[in-house]
Amino acid sequence: MNPISIFIVEDELLISANLKSQLQSFGYQVLGSSTKGEQCLQDIEKLSKEGKEPEIILMDIHLRGEMDGIETARRLVEKFNCAIIFLTGQSSKEIYERSFKIKPFGYLLKPIDMEQTKMTIEIAAYQRNLEIENLVYQKQLEILLEERKRENDEIMALYRNISDNSLIGIGIVQDGIVAYANRYLAEIWGFTLNELVGKEVTELNSMVHPDDREMILERMMNRIKGENVPSSGKFRLIRKDGSTCHVEYSSLLTNYKGHPAIQQIYYDITPYTGMFRAK
């Protein structure tokens, strides 16, 4: 297991050197140190390009220069996956309120206690690794979901293509409404697809030939009651343009979008039959 890599940002050279020596004695890898925020950003950028981005940055809050430790840390976490541990000789409310927005992995108060420092580093490194693993899992999940969505879209497109080019009328009725229909079913009824989908079944029933309407309604009511009724039959319907269409149908119970529904299949048998008595 590789040692935890650390970068120190501390403007007091004596403190920085002493901290580096003790961290190395604990077995940590100290990749470098900076005394100013501007230099720190350049150093981390260089290490990152070399594939040596540090896991932990010990950041003194009070730095000389244009940027203090909090501003430096803010810029670091926007660009790198470093875990920030703040070093401070003060515990003012203002400092904590500003630094909380950075979401640091810990605080160490000066004078620094090395046992506490070691424990804080170990916890910060563990939490950082968990966050990185979660990001990887999240990315993998997003890729998987995108692949599944693309597969589902392709299947739905294929089904829609087959359905739309079928010479069989296919429809789904749910809660008394035409929830789905293909183009050929709309053609059988004499509607456009947009006109048929969403239409109430009671309106369609009014288009059934008067001599066949009672039989169709009786079967529908008995099916709603749960009685055993024929799942197929023939009837005539009067299209919107007034023409008569002879159809043979079959229906079965199904599930559509998580709710019970009736799937119906219609055949236009007008070219093959004369007037007939509904069965």
Secondary structure, DSSP 8 states (H G I E B T S, - for coil): ----EEEEE-S-HHHHHHHHHHHHHTT-EEEEEESSHHHHHHHHHHHHHTT---SEEEEESS-SSSS-HHHHHHHHHHH---EEEEEES---HHHHHHHHTT--SEEEESS--HHHHHHHHHHHHHHHHHHHHHHHHHHHHHHHHHHHHHHHHHHHHHHHHHHHT-SSEEEEEETTEEEEE-HHHHHHHT--HHHHTT-BHHHHHTTB-HHHHHHHHHHHHHHHTT----SEEEEEEE-TTS-EEEEEEEEEEEEETTEEEEEEEEEE-GGG--S----
